[in-house]
Amino acid sequence: MSFDGALGPSASAPARAVHALLAWFAAIGAALAPPVLRIALAIPFFRSGMTKWDGFSLSSSAVYLFENEFKLHLFGAVYAFPLPALAAFLSATGEIVLPVLLVLGLGTRFAALGILAMTAVIQLVVPDGWLTYHLPWAAMALALIALGPGPLSLDRLIALATRR
């Protein structure tokens, strides 16, 4: 956000000082908000993903959850996951890869979109979690899609390097 031109030439010294302070806060916020959002969104997904792996192999408990525990709640009915082993693998992989991309700020908008899609599926599995978990996750993902990765990201470094 820019505060340039908001004050006229006859503005008082205190008004100019407040204006400069607000511009400074806006610049700091614009630099810090995206990485903080990226990290805050990455943490719960990465932690969940870590529970689904046994070394470099998908844990049997992850597959068990998708086969027996996790159900899709659609239009008042409950359905089993189609292809539960594949769903478990995709979920576990997404919960590791997408948070890493977010923290690095690499492919940020795509990673946030993937997290948003995962959040929508999680909402179908745990419909009561919308207020405490899913809504904040969706809001953070949408903010990153809208704002981008911010200046403290690999996306930004790549953009600067390719401009030359």
N, C-alpha and C positions, 0 to 999 in steps of 0.2 A: 504494500500500500504506500502510496506517495502522498506527501503533504505539500509538495511544491506548488506554489501559486495560490495556496489557500488564504494567505494573508495579503492584505494590500500594503502598499508602500508606506502608509501612515500608521501601521501597527505599532503598538507600544513595545518597549523592550521586554516587559514580562510576557506579553503575548507571543513575541518571537521566541523567547526562551521555552515557553510551554510547547510551542509548535515544534521546535527543534527536539525537545525531549520526546514528544509523541512520535516524531519521525524516527528517532533512534530506537524507541521501543518497537515500532513496526518493523524496522530492519532486523532487529534481533529476533523478534518473533517469527518473521518470515524465514530466517535461517535455521532456527531451532525447532519450530513446530513439526516440519516433515520428518526429521530423523527421530524425534521423540515418538511421533505417531507410528513410524515404521517399527521401532523397537517394541513399543507397547502392544502392537498388533501381532508381532512375531512371537513373543514369549509364550502365550498360552498354546498356540498351535505347535510350536517346536517342542514344548514340554509334553504335549499329548502324543506327538509323533515319536518321541523317544521311548514311550511305553509300548509302542507297537513293533519294535525291532529287537531281535535277539542277535546282536552283532550286525552282520550284513544280511541276515535272513529275516523274513517276516515272522513274527512270533506266532505260535499256534493260538495264543490267547486272543490276538487281534482277529484272526480268522474266526475263532469261536464267537467273539462278540458280534460280528457281522452275520454269522449263520444263525445264532440263537437269541441274542439279546437285543440288538439294534433292529428296530422296525420302523418303517415309513408310515407316518400318519397323514393320510390324504383323504380329504372330503369326508371325515368322520369314520373312516375305516382304517384298519391297520394291515399293512402288507409286509411280507418278508423282502429283504434286499434281493434283487436279481443279481446273479453271479456274485455271491458274497465274498469269495476269495479274491476276485478281481477288485471288488469295491474296497476290501481291506487293504490290498496292495496299493491302489491308487490313493486312498486316504492317507496311509502311512507315508507314502512317497511325497505327496503334496504337503503334509504336515512337517516334513523336514526341508524339502527343497524351497518351497515358497517363503517360509520365514527367513532362511539364509539369504535369499535374494532380496527380501525386504530390508534386512539389516545392512546389507552391502549397498543398497540403493541401486541395484542392477535389475533392469526390467521392472522397475517399481510398479508402474501402472498395471502391467500384465500380472505381476505377482499379487497385487491388491485385488485385481479382478478374480483371480483364482481363489483367494481367501474369501472373497465375497460369495462366490459360488459354493464353496465348502460350507460357509455359514448358512446359506439357504438350505442346503441338504441337512445340516445339523439341526436346523429349526424344524425340519420335517421329522427328524428322529426324536428330538427332545422339545416338544412344543411349549413346555412350561418355562424354558430358559430364555425366552425372547427378551424379557426386561433386564435381567441381570447379566446376561452374557451376549446374546446374539445381536441385540440392538446396538450396544457399544462397539462390537466388532464390525458390524455393518457400517456404522457411522465412520469409524476410523478408515475402513477400506474405501468408502466413498470419498472421504476427504483426500486420501492419497491419490485416488483416480483423478479427482478434480484438480488438486494442487500440484501433483507430480512429486518427484523425489526430494526436491529442494537442492540448495547449493552444496550441501555436504553429502555427496553421493557419487557412486561410480557412473551413474547415468550422466551426471553433470560433467564429470571428467571426460567421458567419451564424447559428449557433445562439444566440449571445448577443443578436444584433440582433432575432431573431424572437421572443424570449421576452418582450419588452416589450409 
